[in-house]
Amino acid sequence: MTGELETNMKRYATILGVCAAICMAGFIISPFHILFLSIFAGLVAGLVNLLLNFVDAKIIGHVALKQNRTMSLLVGLNVIVRMVCPVVIIYIAIIFPQWLDVLFVLVGFSSVYAMLFIDSVRKFIFKER
């Protein structure tokens, strides 16, 4: 299970890295600076949430084996950070509308979860055949 989890996380990080690189190239090359910077900020916030979710999955597996109270406290802290991260990035977009657009920050943030959904559907379809 952990091997599959780590393999999936590497694939997701690679996909998001390519998307982030495309956003940065678009920010540098195109005149749509706000659009690409906003999507990039949302992608980074989504990637942070995804990485914290991955860490939580690893810690929960460890806690289930050893009953470590400190590790379960860390999982609770990660949940709080995962909830605060999108709030902070949207708050920054509201404060600096000349740099970030709230709608495109949300598009970038939700694209991480769209990628996870598409990957889950792909796995479901190809495992049944």
ABEGO torsion letter per residue (X at the ends): XAAAAAAAAAAAAAAAAAAAAAAAAAAAABABAAAAAAAAAAAAAAAAAAAAAAAAAAAAAAAAAAGBAAAAAAAAAAAAAAAAAAAAAAAAAAABAAABBAAAAAAAAAAAAAAAAAAAAAAAAAAAX
